[in-house]
Amino acid sequence: MLSSNYKKIFLENGLVAIFNNIILDILLVRKDELYDIENMLVDEDTKNKLMDAYIYVTSKKDDIEIISKVKESFENHNSILETLYIIPTSNCNLSCNYCYIYNNKENDMPKTSSMTKELAKDISYKYIDYVKHKKDLVPFIQFYGGEPTLNFDVVKIMSKIFRTHLANETEISFITNGTSPLDSHVDFLKEYNIGVGISLDGPDYINNVNRISLSNSYYDKAMNNFLLLKNEDINYAISLTVTDDVLDNSNSVLQWIENSGAKSVNYNFIQCYKSSDRYAELSNQFLLESLHTLKNISNDRINRKVMYFASNDFIFSDCSAGYGNQVTITPDGFVTICQGDFMNSKKFYSNIKDSDFFRIESVLKNKNSYKIKSPIYNSDCLSCEAIKICGGSCDMKRLNEKKTPVFCEYTKNLLKWCISELSNDN
């Protein structure tokens, strides 16, 4: 019998992709073969291929068992803390309209906390000890905030320690709004191979609508840093928040990105508190336009999905925080999961001053509440053809709900694009 998870996608080259959406083992067939397949009028060899791909199953129990095994693999998975967010300071010199940290009414921690050098060293060596006991763990270390350059001494101290004691593959970077000049830090960035993400939302007349600064020269300062990093050949990326203004001027923004000379761009969607149908629809269009327009610029949002498709692993969450593989350390040493919660004491699990990363891992292992936010536990998602590469929406968005994620259509379209590329290669 046909699996209840059987899906088909008609491609522009006349072929049809058929697959079980939980397994995603793609078979490409002609349209004239589809009727025989769907009515089980096939020879034994073809039937075996369809059975191997779980397009055919022996009974409904097979479909239930497939989903049960996927859930079991998630529940048995170990939370390895490969992603470390560090908040050098909760202070920021901008007042962005859409900031999900400073606009969150649940946040109750001070906005002026800064990490001490002693705590920074303690965190660094505790994490190094943890990593060295974990086989094949390649960390991703991100300094976040707040504005990390307002406590840049801590960024430097920790980066130097990490680079000295961890493998070269370890990725270290920080996100900055670009208001602080980076000229005096160029040698440091080069020597320790530190990546930089500069938060800009497009041309000045778009960027300045929501990124509010006390200085009228904010955009010029950010662009000066941008050009400095480019000229010094330092690894940098654009961190762009997709606002209504960006979506209403998508062509101009994409042209600005293309002309910027940046090698990569990361999109931040304000879906954690904005989920209108219009925003979702235009965001989907914007992502697809990016796919076709920015062909020579790496796009993390798109690349992740393509990598998910290529890996053939079931993706439970689209971010490390939703998968139990991330931890965030606040300026005062408190431990939380998502970097968006570093000012919300209700989300703290412990303090690194009284703990270590092994104990933090143990706490997160037993903290499986985030699993219900994964698409595999969402009945609305089980019928989606793209469930395997989705990972759901932002964990903050799904905090107390199990609604269909904002970017469903985009993920479906990107799946079709991946399959089309596969069919062209064949």
Summary of the structure (lengths in Angstrom):
residues: 426
radius of gyration: 23.1
end to end distance: 28.0
largest distance: 73.0
contacts: 1365
relative contact order: 0.13
helix: 46%
strand: 16%
